Amino acid sequence: MSDIPSEPPPQDRAEAKPAAEPQSSAGTPPSGAVPTVKPQPHSPPQPRPQPQSQPQQARAVAGAGVPGGRPAYPWAPPVPPSEPWLNRLRPAAPASVTAPTLWAVLATALLSALLLGEGLGVNLMIVAAPAILAAAFAARAAGRRLRPWTLVWAIGGLALLAVPALRDAGWPTFLAIVTALGVTALALHGGRSWPSVLLAPVGLFDSLGSGTAWLWHGVRDRADGSRGRWGPAVRTVAVAVVLLVVFGALFAGADAAFADLLGALIPDISLEQAPWRLSLFLLGLFGAIAVARTAAAPLRWDRMAVRPGKARARLEWALPLIVLNLLFAAFNAVQLAVLFGGYDKVLRETDLTYSEYARQGFWQLLMATLLTLVVIGLALRWAPRSDARDHTLVRAVLGTLCLLTLVVVASALRRMDLYVDAYGLTRLRISVAAMEMWLGLVVLLIMAAGIFGARLLPRAVAVSAAAGMLLFGLASPDAIVAEQNVERFSSSGKIDVPYLAGLSADAVPALDRLPEPQRSCALLDIEERLGENDGSWYATSWSEARARSILAERGIDRTPAECGRPSREDEYDPYADGAWYGDSYGSP
């Protein structure tokens, strides 16, 4: 849209009046009277201006009085210079770093070096505590206030860090940590738009370079202003450390129980671990710097304007979606016929086995669900929106597509259920099934946004993703996999012990219910891994402690030679290649 007004301002219209226009003053002679001509003083003749062509006049008017020679109309306001889009996102420079922020950053780095070298457990929450304090001190110094959504994201990030403290499996732990990082970025940046939700983690990485310079300037300024106080502080810390080391060594030599207590509480640091500890120190240092700098001056992603696409004609927009709805309806009708008519008829007509039909369609249906969400997003971008009838059309067409997509989600989950009945449950299968259920939840949120408004939709999707990841980690997928396979073994006598032996300590309570020799062979590798990773209390999860207790109580009755082949995850589907490992363990 142009900023040029449709007509000039009043003062310009007054200036544009011709000079010979009659005036309505008291000295104006009446109409028809001969005016008295006063003699004018003699003035030299003025040169007549040369006539200009129309293009020359246009250029002269457009360029008059405009900085930089950019074209503008004389009555238009001056055009400000264009600002790069990244500068619009950046706030003003933050205030100088405060002393509490500096100490919190240093504490995060030291705890990272001391606690994170032996594994992940409750130590992640311990390291996160000073980093949160650094962000709080920096935000308070910058004048930022705690808002309800900030508190929601902060609590969610801490809750996600409880997954490694409770569970032993590495893959849910990794997903929980990544999700906690994204939720933390949302807490630091704020915002409610899609750019704010999707690009918030980018702001943490953007703060690494500027945050390092910000912290360095703060340290230098404080060092210059408090040179006289550094000496006593350093001497006090040095004396305290010497006293703790000397008397701690004496007491440890005097009592073995006290020595064991110190060994459990104090991290084991050797020269061989120095490079690794230094890396963890730097990771904690720069991570805390990025968090504090972002809390002091976050990028304003809400200032990134996302313009809607050009609205299309109703027929051009709606016809492809109506055709897609008809295709979805036809597919769902077939699925309902299979559900009510039974699988035997379908298998006879398609010449497929039960397991082949179960494995055939899940991945295609998962991809169809993902593509449907993309189609809905693009359709909303180009949807007609001129009047109420357009809004009704959009809701009707996209609402029907969402309902049909939910049926596709249910069909995909039913296929996965058949797949698991035929081949058993694995980590990959439970992961993609959980993802399919979350996509169905996203479809429901889109339908709710169509009814109640889409203002909260970005935040709702982010909350559903974080809550789903938290529930997935706390539910212990390795334990669910082991539980399902143990039940399948009790009903069918089929089990893949090498695959189950590759699970984490989360699966020990379920595998402990297997009969011998399957029990010992499934737990043998897990016991060996637990013996190798006998970490400190802060690097041990609750599942590991429980598994060690179970194995110490009942023990293992088989040797590796008696249990046969090692675990290989790619050999889990024994029916696919004709291999069957149950014979090695005495099962049919």
TAVENFEN-V751304 format. One record per residue. RES is the residue in one letter. PSI is psi in radians with two decimals (999 if undefined). OMEGA is omega in whole degrees, -180 to 180 (NA if undefined). NEAR is the number of other C-alpha atoms within 8 Angstrom. Layout:
res: (RES RES)
psi: (PSI PSI)
omega: (OMEGA OMEGA)
near: (NEAR NEAR)
//
This chain:
res: (M S D I P S E P P P Q D R A E A K P A A E P Q S S A G T P P S G A V P T V K P Q P H S P P Q P R P Q P Q S Q P Q Q A R A V A G A G V P G G R P A Y P W A P P V P P S E P W L N R L R P A A P A S V T A P T L W A V L A T A L L S A L L L G E G L G V N L M I V A A P A I L A A A F A A R A A G R R L R P W T L V W A I G G L A L L A V P A L R D A G W P T F L A I V T A L G V T A L A L H G G R S W P S V L L A P V G L F D S L G S G T A W L W H G V R D R A D G S R G R W G P A V R T V A V A V V L L V V F G A L F A G A D A A F A D L L G A L I P D I S L E Q A P W R L S L F L L G L F G A I A V A R T A A A P L R W D R M A V R P G K A R A R L E W A L P L I V L N L L F A A F N A V Q L A V L F G G Y D K V L R E T D L T Y S E Y A R Q G F W Q L L M A T L L T L V V I G L A L R W A P R S D A R D H T L V R A V L G T L C L L T L V V V A S A L R R M D L Y V D A Y G L T R L R I S V A A M E M W L G L V V L L I M A A G I F G A R L L P R A V A V S A A A G M L L F G L A S P D A I V A E Q N V E R F S S S G K I D V P Y L A G L S A D A V P A L D R L P E P Q R S C A L L D I E E R L G E N D G S W Y A T S W S E A R A R S I L A E R G I D R T P A E C G R P S R E D E Y D P Y A D G A W Y G D S Y G S P)
psi: (2.46 2.58 0.06 2.20 2.74 -0.41 2.71 2.78 2.88 -0.68 -0.55 -0.59 -0.62 -0.66 -0.40 -0.07 2.52 2.66 -0.46 0.15 2.34 2.47 2.57 0.69 3.02 -0.43 0.15 2.24 2.69 2.87 2.39 -0.26 2.65 2.07 2.57 2.18 2.06 2.45 2.37 2.51 2.63 2.30 2.58 2.58 2.38 2.46 2.41 2.35 2.49 2.37 2.47 2.63 2.87 -0.74 -0.67 -0.71 -0.74 -0.73 -0.67 -0.74 -0.70 -0.59 -0.04 2.19 0.30 2.19 2.35 0.01 0.28 2.48 2.41 2.82 2.64 -0.42 -0.05 2.60 2.71 2.42 2.12 2.69 2.53 2.39 2.31 2.53 -0.54 -0.55 -0.53 -0.48 -0.42 2.31 -3.06 2.80 2.42 2.88 2.89 2.57 2.46 2.86 -0.74 -0.64 -0.74 -0.79 -0.64 -0.68 -0.78 -0.70 -0.67 -0.76 -0.76 -0.77 -0.59 -0.77 -0.60 -0.61 -0.41 0.04 -0.25 0.05 -3.06 2.39 -2.32 -0.23 -0.49 -0.71 -0.60 -0.75 -0.59 -0.44 -0.91 -0.50 -0.67 -0.69 -0.69 -0.75 -0.70 -0.75 -0.75 -0.71 -0.66 -0.71 -0.51 -0.07 0.26 2.54 2.66 2.12 2.81 -0.74 -0.56 -0.73 -0.68 -0.82 -0.67 -0.77 -0.68 -0.70 -0.73 -0.68 -0.65 -0.55 -0.15 -0.30 -0.89 -0.40 -0.41 -0.52 2.65 -0.44 2.35 -0.59 -0.71 -0.56 -0.77 -0.79 -0.65 -0.70 -0.74 -0.75 -0.68 -0.64 -0.76 -0.70 -0.67 -0.70 -0.66 -0.68 -0.63 -0.63 -0.63 -2.83 2.73 -0.03 2.99 -0.74 -0.64 -0.70 -0.72 -0.57 0.07 -0.74 -0.46 -0.57 -0.54 -0.77 -0.55 -0.50 -0.11 -0.92 -0.89 -0.57 -0.63 -0.78 -0.70 -0.77 -0.70 -0.77 -0.67 -0.73 -0.74 -0.73 -0.71 -0.58 -0.66 -0.56 -0.15 0.81 -0.60 -0.27 -0.19 -0.67 -0.91 -0.66 -0.76 -0.73 -0.67 -0.80 -0.70 -0.75 -0.74 -0.72 -0.75 -0.76 -0.74 -0.74 -0.81 -0.95 -0.52 -0.70 -0.68 -0.81 -0.62 -0.63 -0.40 -0.42 2.18 -0.62 -0.72 -0.61 -0.72 -0.68 -0.77 -0.67 -0.57 -0.55 -0.61 2.26 2.53 1.90 2.19 2.92 -0.51 -0.50 0.01 -0.81 -0.69 -0.74 -0.66 -0.70 -0.73 -0.63 -0.81 -0.65 -0.81 -0.66 -0.94 -0.52 -0.77 -0.62 -0.79 -0.71 -0.80 -0.75 -0.68 -0.68 -0.56 -0.67 1.42 2.76 2.43 1.44 -0.40 -0.29 -0.13 1.86 2.25 1.83 2.41 2.68 2.94 2.20 2.36 2.89 2.73 -0.84 -0.75 -0.58 -0.75 -0.55 -0.82 -0.63 -0.61 -0.72 -0.72 -0.67 -0.70 -0.68 -0.77 -0.72 -0.70 -0.75 -0.75 -0.56 -0.70 -0.71 -0.68 -0.63 -0.68 -0.69 -0.74 -0.46 -0.20 2.80 -0.32 -0.73 -0.74 -0.71 -0.63 -0.70 -0.57 -0.15 0.72 2.67 2.95 -0.79 -0.62 -0.70 -0.63 -0.66 -0.22 -0.77 -0.06 -0.82 -0.62 -0.67 -0.61 -0.77 -0.64 -0.66 -0.77 -0.79 -0.56 -0.71 -0.66 -0.75 -0.72 -0.74 -0.76 -0.64 -0.70 -0.51 -0.65 0.29 2.54 2.49 0.66 -0.59 -3.04 -0.57 -0.61 -0.75 -0.68 -0.71 -0.76 -0.80 -0.69 -0.83 -0.86 -0.57 -0.71 -0.72 -0.68 -0.74 -0.76 -0.56 -0.61 -0.62 -0.66 -0.70 -0.79 -0.67 -0.70 -0.73 -0.61 -0.69 -0.73 -0.63 -0.73 -0.68 -0.75 -0.66 -0.60 -0.65 -0.21 2.92 2.43 3.02 -0.76 -0.73 -0.70 -0.51 -0.83 -0.54 -0.71 -0.67 -0.69 -0.70 -0.66 -0.66 -0.65 -0.66 -0.67 -0.68 -0.73 -0.68 -0.65 -0.70 -0.71 -0.64 -0.61 -0.43 -0.82 -0.09 2.64 0.28 -0.66 0.07 -0.81 -0.78 -0.65 -0.71 -0.71 -0.73 -0.74 -0.67 -0.79 -0.76 -0.68 -0.70 -0.65 -0.81 -0.67 -0.75 -0.73 -0.48 -0.25 1.39 -0.60 -0.68 -0.66 -0.73 -0.82 -0.73 -0.79 -0.69 -0.58 -0.74 -0.68 -0.64 -0.67 -0.45 -0.56 -0.24 0.22 2.31 2.56 1.55 -0.74 -0.66 -0.76 -0.53 -0.32 0.03 3.05 -3.10 -0.27 -0.47 -0.09 -0.79 -0.67 -0.75 -0.40 -0.30 -0.08 2.63 2.86 2.56 -0.01 -0.67 -0.92 -0.69 -0.53 -0.52 -0.13 -0.88 -0.64 -0.72 -0.68 -0.73 -0.66 -0.59 -0.58 -0.51 0.94 1.37 -3.14 3.04 -0.60 -0.22 0.28 2.22 2.89 -0.64 -0.67 -0.77 -0.70 -0.70 -0.71 -0.64 -0.74 -0.78 -0.59 -0.52 -0.72 -0.46 -3.08 2.33 0.05 2.69 2.85 -0.61 -0.62 -0.42 -0.19 -2.37 2.62 2.93 2.34 2.08 -0.53 -0.09 0.29 -0.69 1.55 -0.42 -0.35 -0.64 0.18 0.01 2.46 2.14 0.03 -0.48 -0.52 -0.27 0.25 0.20 2.75 999)
omega: (-179 175 -175 179 -177 177 -176 177 -176 -178 178 178 179 180 -176 -179 178 -176 -176 -178 -179 -179 -179 179 -177 -177 -179 -180 179 -178 179 179 -180 -178 178 -178 178 179 179 178 -177 177 -179 179 178 179 -180 179 179 179 178 176 -179 177 179 178 -180 179 -180 180 -177 -176 -175 173 -178 180 177 178 -180 -176 175 177 -174 -180 180 177 -180 -178 179 178 -179 -177 178 -174 180 178 177 -179 -175 175 176 -179 -178 176 -179 -178 -178 -180 177 178 179 -179 178 177 179 178 177 -180 -179 179 176 -180 -175 -167 -172 -175 -174 -179 -177 179 177 179 178 178 178 179 -178 -176 178 176 176 177 178 178 -179 179 -180 179 179 178 179 178 178 -180 178 -180 -177 -179 175 178 179 -179 -179 178 178 178 178 179 178 177 175 -180 177 177 -177 -173 -177 -175 -175 -174 172 177 179 180 179 -180 179 178 177 177 178 179 177 177 177 178 -177 -175 -172 180 -177 -177 178 174 179 -178 -174 -173 -179 179 179 180 177 179 177 -177 -178 -178 -179 179 178 177 179 180 -179 178 179 178 -179 180 -179 177 179 -177 -177 179 -176 -178 -178 -178 178 -180 179 179 180 180 -179 179 180 179 179 179 180 -179 -176 -176 175 177 179 -179 178 177 -179 -176 -177 180 177 177 177 179 177 179 179 -177 -175 178 179 -177 178 180 179 -180 -176 179 180 178 177 178 178 177 180 178 178 -179 -177 175 178 177 -180 180 -179 -180 178 178 -180 -177 -178 172 -178 -177 179 177 177 -177 176 -176 176 179 179 -178 179 175 -176 -178 -180 -178 -169 -174 178 180 176 176 178 176 178 178 177 -179 179 179 -179 176 177 180 178 177 177 -178 -177 -178 179 -177 -176 -180 180 -179 178 -177 -177 -180 178 172 -180 -179 178 179 179 -177 -168 -163 -173 -175 177 180 176 178 178 178 179 -179 178 177 177 179 180 179 179 180 177 -180 -177 -178 174 -175 -177 -178 -177 179 177 179 178 178 -180 -179 -178 -175 -178 176 176 179 179 179 179 178 177 176 177 177 178 178 179 179 176 175 179 178 176 179 -180 177 -177 -171 -177 -177 176 178 -179 -176 178 180 -178 175 177 178 179 178 178 177 175 176 178 177 177 178 178 178 178 177 177 -179 -172 -178 -173 -176 -178 -175 179 179 180 178 178 178 179 179 -180 179 178 178 178 179 180 179 -179 178 178 -179 177 177 178 178 -180 -180 -179 -179 176 177 178 178 180 -179 -175 -177 -179 180 176 -177 179 178 -179 178 179 178 -177 179 177 -175 -174 -180 179 -180 180 180 178 173 175 6 -177 -178 -176 -179 178 -177 -174 -179 180 178 179 179 178 177 179 -175 178 -174 179 -176 -177 179 -178 179 178 178 177 179 179 179 178 179 180 -178 177 -178 -174 177 -179 -175 -177 176 178 179 180 -177 172 -168 176 -177 174 -173 -177 178 -173 -178 -175 -178 -176 -176 177 -180 179 -174 -177 -177 -178 -176 176 179 -177 NA)
near: (2 3 5 7 6 4 4 8 7 6 6 8 9 7 6 6 7 5 4 4 6 4 5 5 5 4 4 7 6 5 4 4 6 4 5 4 4 4 4 4 4 4 4 4 4 4 4 4 4 4 4 6 6 6 6 8 9 8 9 8 9 12 11 8 6 11 5 4 8 8 8 9 8 8 7 9 4 6 4 4 4 4 6 6 7 6 7 10 11 10 9 5 5 7 7 7 11 10 6 8 14 12 8 12 14 9 9 16 15 10 13 14 14 10 12 13 10 8 8 13 12 13 12 11 10 9 12 9 9 12 14 8 10 16 16 10 12 15 14 10 10 10 6 8 6 6 6 6 8 12 10 9 12 11 8 12 13 10 9 14 13 10 14 13 14 11 15 13 12 6 6 11 13 8 9 15 10 8 12 14 10 10 13 11 12 15 13 11 15 9 10 11 10 7 10 15 13 7 9 14 11 7 13 12 8 8 13 12 7 9 13 11 8 11 11 8 9 11 10 8 8 8 8 7 6 8 8 5 7 8 8 7 8 8 8 8 8 8 8 8 8 8 9 8 8 8 8 9 8 8 10 11 8 6 8 8 6 9 11 8 8 9 9 9 8 6 9 5 7 6 5 5 8 9 7 8 11 9 9 13 13 9 10 14 12 10 9 14 14 14 14 17 15 16 13 15 13 12 10 13 13 10 7 9 5 4 4 6 6 6 9 9 7 10 6 8 13 9 9 8 11 9 8 9 11 8 8 11 9 8 8 11 8 8 9 8 9 10 8 6 7 9 8 6 8 9 12 8 6 6 6 8 7 8 10 8 10 13 11 7 10 12 7 7 12 11 8 8 12 9 8 9 9 8 8 9 8 8 9 8 10 12 11 12 8 5 6 7 6 11 10 8 8 12 9 8 11 10 11 9 12 11 8 12 13 10 9 11 14 8 10 13 12 8 12 13 8 11 12 9 7 9 9 10 10 7 9 6 9 11 8 8 10 9 8 12 10 11 10 11 9 10 12 9 11 10 10 9 12 10 6 6 8 9 7 9 10 12 10 9 10 9 8 11 9 13 9 9 12 12 8 11 13 9 7 11 11 12 12 10 13 12 11 10 11 13 8 12 10 7 6 6 9 9 10 11 12 14 12 10 13 11 11 10 12 15 14 12 10 11 13 8 8 9 6 6 10 10 12 11 15 13 13 13 10 13 10 8 8 11 7 6 6 7 9 10 7 10 14 15 14 10 11 13 9 8 12 10 8 11 10 7 6 6 7 8 6 10 8 8 5 6 10 7 5 5 10 9 8 5 7 8 8 11 8 6 6 6 7 8 11 12 8 8 9 7 8 6)
//
